[in-house]
Amino acid sequence: MAGKTEKLLSILKLQPVVPVLIVDDAKSAVGLARALVAGGLKAIEITMRTPAALDAVKAVAAEVEGANVGAGTILNARDFDAAVKAGSTFIVSPGSTPGVLAAANDSPVPLLPGAATASEVMTLREAGYDVLKFFPAEQAGGAAYLKALSSPLAGTLFCPTGGVSLKNANDYLSLPNVVCVGGSWVAPKDLVASADWAGITKLASEAAALKA
Ligand code: 3PG
């Protein structure tokens, strides 16, 4: 487990912001990922929410130099295994289930499981997880809530995701228990639809310049 945690941390520490992508077209995912990498965001989460998602992971893993592509919105063991087979270097889930944890246990690919309460964090700590996604960050209580967990649950690091943007990212990044944040704001739908890769690279550069 320690090796997998190290692997996960080395990916999350590549940048202050992990882009969270909902991809409708596997081909455009390559252009999008290249634009994000060009802006300095190398670890990219493609959510398994669209029919194109697995092909998008495969395409980015095969074609985008410098990208570290992970799969998000993993809800069960079958999706976990499919995402790993497609080439994901990390797996993200909004929460955790015994099935997802069992799949993660059997895999060399690290899991970033979601938690939003002290009890969820404690349960995942007992299962060996020291790095968690705090989800949905803003809606669950935001940076003040996460700060309140930092003393009693010291030793656990978080990647807050959900409602995070350029505006509030620093509120999280300045906390001692935050390793990075996640967000979709670096890949707005309209820029992706018009293949405005220069625009995406600009947003990625702004995000990459935030202090982790
Ligand atoms: C999601 O649920 O799509 C992710 O957590 C990203 O959330 P965001 O769109 O609020 O950044």
py3Dmol code that shows the C-alpha trace and the ligand (Angstrom):
import py3Dmol

protein = """\
ATOM      1  CA  MET A   1       0.000   0.000   0.000  1.00  0.00           C
ATOM      2  CA  ALA A   2       2.817   2.405   0.887  1.00  0.00           C
ATOM      3  CA  GLY A   3       4.251   2.015  -2.615  1.00  0.00           C
ATOM      4  CA  LYS A   4       0.918   2.799  -4.208  1.00  0.00           C
ATOM      5  CA  THR A   5       0.424   5.848  -1.971  1.00  0.00           C
ATOM      6  CA  GLU A   6       3.858   7.109  -3.028  1.00  0.00           C
ATOM      7  CA  LYS A   7       2.955   6.530  -6.669  1.00  0.00           C
ATOM      8  CA  LEU A   8      -0.310   8.434  -6.244  1.00  0.00           C
ATOM      9  CA  LEU A   9       1.380  11.319  -4.448  1.00  0.00           C
ATOM     10  CA  SER A  10       4.049  11.596  -7.123  1.00  0.00           C
ATOM     11  CA  ILE A  11       1.271  12.016  -9.715  1.00  0.00           C
ATOM     12  CA  LEU A  12      -0.802  14.469  -7.657  1.00  0.00           C
ATOM     13  CA  LYS A  13       2.279  16.556  -6.868  1.00  0.00           C
ATOM     14  CA  LEU A  14       2.996  17.124 -10.551  1.00  0.00           C
ATOM     15  CA  GLN A  15       0.778  20.232 -10.401  1.00  0.00           C
ATOM     16  CA  PRO A  16      -1.583  22.170  -8.123  1.00  0.00           C
ATOM     17  CA  VAL A  17      -4.702  21.390 -10.182  1.00  0.00           C
ATOM     18  CA  VAL A  18      -5.878  18.088 -11.664  1.00  0.00           C
ATOM     19  CA  PRO A  19      -8.242  18.762 -14.584  1.00  0.00           C
ATOM     20  CA  VAL A  20     -11.479  16.778 -14.306  1.00  0.00           C
ATOM     21  CA  LEU A  21     -12.782  16.076 -17.789  1.00  0.00           C
ATOM     22  CA  ILE A  22     -16.109  14.944 -19.182  1.00  0.00           C
ATOM     23  CA  VAL A  23     -15.245  13.835 -22.690  1.00  0.00           C
ATOM     24  CA  ASP A  24     -17.819  13.355 -25.445  1.00  0.00           C
ATOM     25  CA  ASP A  25     -15.396  12.534 -28.199  1.00  0.00           C
ATOM     26  CA  ALA A  26     -12.243  10.427 -27.801  1.00  0.00           C
ATOM     27  CA  LYS A  27     -10.504  12.221 -30.685  1.00  0.00           C
ATOM     28  CA  SER A  28     -10.907  15.662 -29.162  1.00  0.00           C
ATOM     29  CA  ALA A  29      -9.589  14.271 -25.877  1.00  0.00           C
ATOM     30  CA  VAL A  30      -6.139  14.049 -27.455  1.00  0.00           C
ATOM     31  CA  GLY A  31      -6.137  17.721 -28.465  1.00  0.00           C
ATOM     32  CA  LEU A  32      -7.551  18.690 -25.106  1.00  0.00           C
ATOM     33  CA  ALA A  33      -4.956  16.692 -23.174  1.00  0.00           C
ATOM     34  CA  ARG A  34      -2.129  18.102 -25.310  1.00  0.00           C
ATOM     35  CA  ALA A  35      -3.396  21.625 -24.551  1.00  0.00           C
ATOM     36  CA  LEU A  36      -3.517  20.905 -20.819  1.00  0.00           C
ATOM     37  CA  VAL A  37      -0.025  19.371 -20.807  1.00  0.00           C
ATOM     38  CA  ALA A  38       1.288  22.368 -22.772  1.00  0.00           C
ATOM     39  CA  GLY A  39      -0.072  24.606 -20.012  1.00  0.00           C
ATOM     40  CA  GLY A  40       1.663  22.539 -17.337  1.00  0.00           C
ATOM     41  CA  LEU A  41      -1.140  20.211 -16.213  1.00  0.00           C
ATOM     42  CA  LYS A  42       0.193  16.717 -16.814  1.00  0.00           C
ATOM     43  CA  ALA A  43      -2.007  14.617 -14.547  1.00  0.00           C
ATOM     44  CA  ILE A  44      -5.456  14.507 -16.120  1.00  0.00           C
ATOM     45  CA  GLU A  45      -8.597  12.797 -14.872  1.00  0.00           C
ATOM     46  CA  ILE A  46     -11.065  11.581 -17.490  1.00  0.00           C
ATOM     47  CA  THR A  47     -14.391  10.764 -15.869  1.00  0.00           C
ATOM     48  CA  MET A  48     -16.178   7.553 -16.860  1.00  0.00           C
ATOM     49  CA  ARG A  49     -19.427   9.406 -17.461  1.00  0.00           C
ATOM     50  CA  THR A  50     -19.656   9.183 -21.229  1.00  0.00           C
ATOM     51  CA  PRO A  51     -19.537   6.339 -23.754  1.00  0.00           C
ATOM     52  CA  ALA A  52     -16.309   7.864 -25.153  1.00  0.00           C
ATOM     53  CA  ALA A  53     -14.476   7.917 -21.824  1.00  0.00           C
ATOM     54  CA  LEU A  54     -12.591   4.603 -22.042  1.00  0.00           C
ATOM     55  CA  ASP A  55     -11.474   5.266 -25.612  1.00  0.00           C
ATOM     56  CA  ALA A  56     -10.418   8.742 -24.521  1.00  0.00           C
ATOM     57  CA  VAL A  57      -8.200   7.273 -21.789  1.00  0.00           C
ATOM     58  CA  LYS A  58      -6.702   4.836 -24.303  1.00  0.00           C
ATOM     59  CA  ALA A  59      -6.053   7.586 -26.851  1.00  0.00           C
ATOM     60  CA  VAL A  60      -4.498   9.996 -24.363  1.00  0.00           C
ATOM     61  CA  ALA A  61      -2.357   7.249 -22.816  1.00  0.00           C
ATOM     62  CA  ALA A  62      -1.090   6.227 -26.258  1.00  0.00           C
ATOM     63  CA  GLU A  63      -0.750   9.578 -27.990  1.00  0.00           C
ATOM     64  CA  VAL A  64      -0.116  12.398 -25.544  1.00  0.00           C
ATOM     65  CA  GLU A  65       3.482  12.689 -24.525  1.00  0.00           C
ATOM     66  CA  GLY A  66       3.988  13.810 -20.966  1.00  0.00           C
ATOM     67  CA  ALA A  67       0.407  13.119 -19.903  1.00  0.00           C
ATOM     68  CA  ASN A  68      -0.430  11.036 -16.875  1.00  0.00           C
ATOM     69  CA  VAL A  69      -3.981   9.989 -17.540  1.00  0.00           C
ATOM     70  CA  GLY A  70      -6.264   8.735 -14.790  1.00  0.00           C
ATOM     71  CA  ALA A  71      -9.888   7.648 -14.744  1.00  0.00           C
ATOM     72  CA  GLY A  72     -12.511   9.253 -12.531  1.00  0.00           C
ATOM     73  CA  THR A  73     -16.084   8.506 -11.464  1.00  0.00           C
ATOM     74  CA  ILE A  74     -15.199   4.855 -10.916  1.00  0.00           C
ATOM     75  CA  LEU A  75     -18.229   3.397  -9.151  1.00  0.00           C
ATOM     76  CA  ASN A  76     -17.565  -0.350  -9.152  1.00  0.00           C
ATOM     77  CA  ALA A  77     -14.919  -3.031  -9.633  1.00  0.00           C
ATOM     78  CA  ARG A  78     -15.793  -3.628 -13.280  1.00  0.00           C
ATOM     79  CA  ASP A  79     -15.190   0.023 -14.175  1.00  0.00           C
ATOM     80  CA  PHE A  80     -11.978   0.009 -12.128  1.00  0.00           C
ATOM     81  CA  ASP A  81     -10.592  -2.928 -14.098  1.00  0.00           C
ATOM     82  CA  ALA A  82     -11.697  -1.511 -17.462  1.00  0.00           C
ATOM     83  CA  ALA A  83     -10.074   1.838 -16.681  1.00  0.00           C
ATOM     84  CA  VAL A  84      -6.802   0.169 -15.706  1.00  0.00           C
ATOM     85  CA  LYS A  85      -6.865  -1.944 -18.862  1.00  0.00           C
ATOM     86  CA  ALA A  86      -7.319   1.238 -20.913  1.00  0.00           C
ATOM     87  CA  GLY A  87      -4.071   2.629 -19.508  1.00  0.00           C
ATOM     88  CA  SER A  88      -5.076   4.727 -16.497  1.00  0.00           C
ATOM     89  CA  THR A  89      -2.172   5.496 -14.190  1.00  0.00           C
ATOM     90  CA  PHE A  90      -4.491   6.427 -11.319  1.00  0.00           C
ATOM     91  CA  ILE A  91      -8.123   5.870 -10.431  1.00  0.00           C
ATOM     92  CA  VAL A  92     -10.503   8.313  -8.741  1.00  0.00           C
ATOM     93  CA  SER A  93     -13.875   7.542  -7.159  1.00  0.00           C
ATOM     94  CA  PRO A  94     -16.373   9.988  -5.624  1.00  0.00           C
ATOM     95  CA  GLY A  95     -16.722   7.745  -2.558  1.00  0.00           C
ATOM     96  CA  SER A  96     -15.781   4.178  -1.751  1.00  0.00           C
ATOM     97  CA  THR A  97     -17.452   0.781  -1.740  1.00  0.00           C
ATOM     98  CA  PRO A  98     -16.168  -2.649  -0.660  1.00  0.00           C
ATOM     99  CA  GLY A  99     -16.141  -3.629  -4.358  1.00  0.00           C
ATOM    100  CA  VAL A 100     -14.026  -0.678  -5.471  1.00  0.00           C
ATOM    101  CA  LEU A 101     -11.615  -1.139  -2.553  1.00  0.00           C
ATOM    102  CA  ALA A 102     -11.264  -4.859  -3.367  1.00  0.00           C
ATOM    103  CA  ALA A 103     -10.471  -4.066  -7.009  1.00  0.00           C
ATOM    104  CA  ALA A 104      -7.925  -1.480  -5.867  1.00  0.00           C
ATOM    105  CA  ASN A 105      -6.375  -4.000  -3.517  1.00  0.00           C
ATOM    106  CA  ASP A 106      -5.803  -6.411  -6.403  1.00  0.00           C
ATOM    107  CA  SER A 107      -4.340  -3.741  -8.694  1.00  0.00           C
ATOM    108  CA  PRO A 108      -0.928  -2.044  -8.868  1.00  0.00           C
ATOM    109  CA  VAL A 109      -2.674   1.169  -9.968  1.00  0.00           C
ATOM    110  CA  PRO A 110      -3.342   3.578  -7.072  1.00  0.00           C
ATOM    111  CA  LEU A 111      -6.832   4.673  -6.059  1.00  0.00           C
ATOM    112  CA  LEU A 112      -7.831   8.152  -4.855  1.00  0.00           C
ATOM    113  CA  PRO A 113     -11.110   7.425  -3.062  1.00  0.00           C
ATOM    114  CA  GLY A 114     -13.583  10.114  -2.102  1.00  0.00           C
ATOM    115  CA  ALA A 115     -14.642  11.058   1.419  1.00  0.00           C
ATOM    116  CA  ALA A 116     -16.712  13.895   2.840  1.00  0.00           C
ATOM    117  CA  THR A 117     -17.066  13.133   6.561  1.00  0.00           C
ATOM    118  CA  ALA A 118     -14.786  12.311   9.485  1.00  0.00           C
ATOM    119  CA  SER A 119     -16.206   8.782   9.629  1.00  0.00           C
ATOM    120  CA  GLU A 120     -15.567   8.191   5.922  1.00  0.00           C
ATOM    121  CA  VAL A 121     -12.013   9.426   6.326  1.00  0.00           C
ATOM    122  CA  MET A 122     -11.485   7.180   9.368  1.00  0.00           C
ATOM    123  CA  THR A 123     -12.875   4.145   7.557  1.00  0.00           C
ATOM    124  CA  LEU A 124     -10.553   4.728   4.607  1.00  0.00           C
ATOM    125  CA  ARG A 125      -7.594   5.273   6.945  1.00  0.00           C
ATOM    126  CA  GLU A 126      -8.301   1.855   8.449  1.00  0.00           C
ATOM    127  CA  ALA A 127      -8.222   0.436   4.926  1.00  0.00           C
ATOM    128  CA  GLY A 128      -4.764   1.996   4.444  1.00  0.00           C
ATOM    129  CA  TYR A 129      -5.643   5.177   2.536  1.00  0.00           C
ATOM    130  CA  ASP A 130      -3.757   8.330   3.506  1.00  0.00           C
ATOM    131  CA  VAL A 131      -4.555  10.362   0.391  1.00  0.00           C
ATOM    132  CA  LEU A 132      -8.226  11.050  -0.362  1.00  0.00           C
ATOM    133  CA  LYS A 133     -10.428  13.118  -2.624  1.00  0.00           C
ATOM    134  CA  PHE A 134     -12.572  15.542  -0.603  1.00  0.00           C
ATOM    135  CA  PHE A 135     -15.837  15.518  -2.517  1.00  0.00           C
ATOM    136  CA  PRO A 136     -17.991  17.493  -3.128  1.00  0.00           C
ATOM    137  CA  ALA A 137     -15.652  20.080  -1.639  1.00  0.00           C
ATOM    138  CA  GLU A 138     -17.571  23.358  -1.789  1.00  0.00           C
ATOM    139  CA  GLN A 139     -20.954  21.787  -1.194  1.00  0.00           C
ATOM    140  CA  ALA A 140     -19.740  19.716   1.776  1.00  0.00           C
ATOM    141  CA  GLY A 141     -18.410  22.735   3.639  1.00  0.00           C
ATOM    142  CA  GLY A 142     -15.487  24.103   1.678  1.00  0.00           C
ATOM    143  CA  ALA A 143     -12.023  25.001   2.869  1.00  0.00           C
ATOM    144  CA  ALA A 144     -13.177  25.843   6.416  1.00  0.00           C
ATOM    145  CA  TYR A 145     -14.630  22.356   6.795  1.00  0.00           C
ATOM    146  CA  LEU A 146     -11.488  20.695   5.486  1.00  0.00           C
ATOM    147  CA  LYS A 147      -9.342  22.849   7.759  1.00  0.00           C
ATOM    148  CA  ALA A 148     -11.386  21.618  10.713  1.00  0.00           C
ATOM    149  CA  LEU A 149     -10.473  18.024   9.809  1.00  0.00           C
ATOM    150  CA  SER A 150      -6.747  18.757   9.602  1.00  0.00           C
ATOM    151  CA  SER A 151      -5.951  18.538  13.305  1.00  0.00           C
ATOM    152  CA  PRO A 152      -8.027  15.506  14.422  1.00  0.00           C
ATOM    153  CA  LEU A 153      -7.301  13.654  11.183  1.00  0.00           C
ATOM    154  CA  ALA A 154      -3.675  14.735  10.799  1.00  0.00           C
ATOM    155  CA  GLY A 155      -1.732  12.534   8.443  1.00  0.00           C
ATOM    156  CA  THR A 156      -4.459  12.391   5.803  1.00  0.00           C
ATOM    157  CA  LEU A 157      -3.963  14.460   2.659  1.00  0.00           C
ATOM    158  CA  PHE A 158      -6.775  15.583   0.371  1.00  0.00           C
ATOM    159  CA  CYS A 159      -7.455  16.587  -3.186  1.00  0.00           C
ATOM    160  CA  PRO A 160     -10.623  18.729  -2.854  1.00  0.00           C
ATOM    161  CA  THR A 161     -12.867  18.570  -5.917  1.00  0.00           C
ATOM    162  CA  GLY A 162     -16.342  19.902  -6.656  1.00  0.00           C
ATOM    163  CA  GLY A 163     -17.001  23.609  -6.991  1.00  0.00           C
ATOM    164  CA  VAL A 164     -13.307  24.484  -6.970  1.00  0.00           C
ATOM    165  CA  SER A 165     -12.205  27.253  -9.347  1.00  0.00           C
ATOM    166  CA  LEU A 166      -9.383  29.723  -9.887  1.00  0.00           C
ATOM    167  CA  LYS A 167     -11.187  32.002  -7.412  1.00  0.00           C
ATOM    168  CA  ASN A 168     -11.219  29.674  -4.407  1.00  0.00           C
ATOM    169  CA  ALA A 169      -8.415  27.195  -5.232  1.00  0.00           C
ATOM    170  CA  ASN A 170      -5.940  29.050  -3.005  1.00  0.00           C
ATOM    171  CA  ASP A 171      -8.258  28.707   0.008  1.00  0.00           C
ATOM    172  CA  TYR A 172      -7.700  24.963  -0.284  1.00  0.00           C
ATOM    173  CA  LEU A 173      -4.100  24.922  -1.510  1.00  0.00           C
ATOM    174  CA  SER A 174      -2.983  26.957   1.510  1.00  0.00           C
ATOM    175  CA  LEU A 175      -4.223  24.238   3.921  1.00  0.00           C
ATOM    176  CA  PRO A 176      -1.661  21.822   5.388  1.00  0.00           C
ATOM    177  CA  ASN A 177      -3.786  18.786   4.494  1.00  0.00           C
ATOM    178  CA  VAL A 178      -4.226  19.610   0.801  1.00  0.00           C
ATOM    179  CA  VAL A 179      -1.901  18.150  -1.823  1.00  0.00           C
ATOM    180  CA  CYS A 180      -3.702  19.539  -4.895  1.00  0.00           C
ATOM    181  CA  VAL A 181      -7.216  20.408  -6.034  1.00  0.00           C
ATOM    182  CA  GLY A 182      -9.322  19.005  -8.870  1.00  0.00           C
ATOM    183  CA  GLY A 183     -11.662  20.872 -11.155  1.00  0.00           C
ATOM    184  CA  SER A 184     -13.350  21.090 -14.505  1.00  0.00           C
ATOM    185  CA  TRP A 185     -12.900  24.839 -14.917  1.00  0.00           C
ATOM    186  CA  VAL A 186      -9.711  24.430 -16.954  1.00  0.00           C
ATOM    187  CA  ALA A 187     -11.672  22.685 -19.713  1.00  0.00           C
ATOM    188  CA  PRO A 188     -14.910  24.630 -20.274  1.00  0.00           C
ATOM    189  CA  LYS A 189     -17.414  22.994 -22.629  1.00  0.00           C
ATOM    190  CA  ASP A 190     -17.456  25.852 -25.131  1.00  0.00           C
ATOM    191  CA  LEU A 191     -13.673  25.926 -25.550  1.00  0.00           C
ATOM    192  CA  VAL A 192     -13.568  22.138 -25.957  1.00  0.00           C
ATOM    193  CA  ALA A 193     -16.439  22.200 -28.474  1.00  0.00           C
ATOM    194  CA  SER A 194     -14.675  24.826 -30.575  1.00  0.00           C
ATOM    195  CA  ALA A 195     -11.298  23.065 -30.162  1.00  0.00           C
ATOM    196  CA  ASP A 196      -9.855  26.276 -28.751  1.00  0.00           C
ATOM    197  CA  TRP A 197      -6.710  24.566 -27.516  1.00  0.00           C
ATOM    198  CA  ALA A 198      -4.829  27.852 -27.093  1.00  0.00           C
ATOM    199  CA  GLY A 199      -7.610  29.020 -24.774  1.00  0.00           C
ATOM    200  CA  ILE A 200      -7.361  25.790 -22.783  1.00  0.00           C
ATOM    201  CA  THR A 201      -3.588  26.097 -22.546  1.00  0.00           C
ATOM    202  CA  LYS A 202      -4.023  29.622 -21.168  1.00  0.00           C
ATOM    203  CA  LEU A 203      -6.438  28.387 -18.471  1.00  0.00           C
ATOM    204  CA  ALA A 204      -4.102  25.496 -17.691  1.00  0.00           C
ATOM    205  CA  SER A 205      -1.116  27.852 -17.337  1.00  0.00           C
ATOM    206  CA  GLU A 206      -3.046  30.030 -14.881  1.00  0.00           C
ATOM    207  CA  ALA A 207      -3.973  26.941 -12.871  1.00  0.00           C
ATOM    208  CA  ALA A 208      -0.440  25.549 -13.012  1.00  0.00           C
ATOM    209  CA  ALA A 209       0.880  28.812 -11.588  1.00  0.00           C
ATOM    210  CA  LEU A 210      -1.149  28.410  -8.405  1.00  0.00           C
ATOM    211  CA  LYS A 211       0.905  27.509  -5.335  1.00  0.00           C
ATOM    212  CA  ALA A 212       0.479  23.922  -4.176  1.00  0.00           C
TER     213      ALA A 212
END
"""
ligand_1 = """\
11
3PG
C -17.241 16.603 -10.808
O -18.027 16.146 -10.042
O -17.473 16.721 -12.019
C -15.885 16.983 -10.321
O -15.800 16.862 -8.961
C -15.536 18.360 -10.785
O -16.371 19.268 -10.216
P -16.439 20.750 -10.821
O -17.107 20.622 -12.172
O -17.285 21.507 -9.836
O -15.042 21.261 -10.930
"""
view = py3Dmol.view(width=600, height=400)
view.addModel(protein, "pdb")
view.setStyle({"model": 0}, {"cartoon": {"style": "trace"}})
view.addModel(ligand_1, "xyz")
view.setStyle({"model": 1}, {"stick": {}})
view.zoomTo()
view.show()
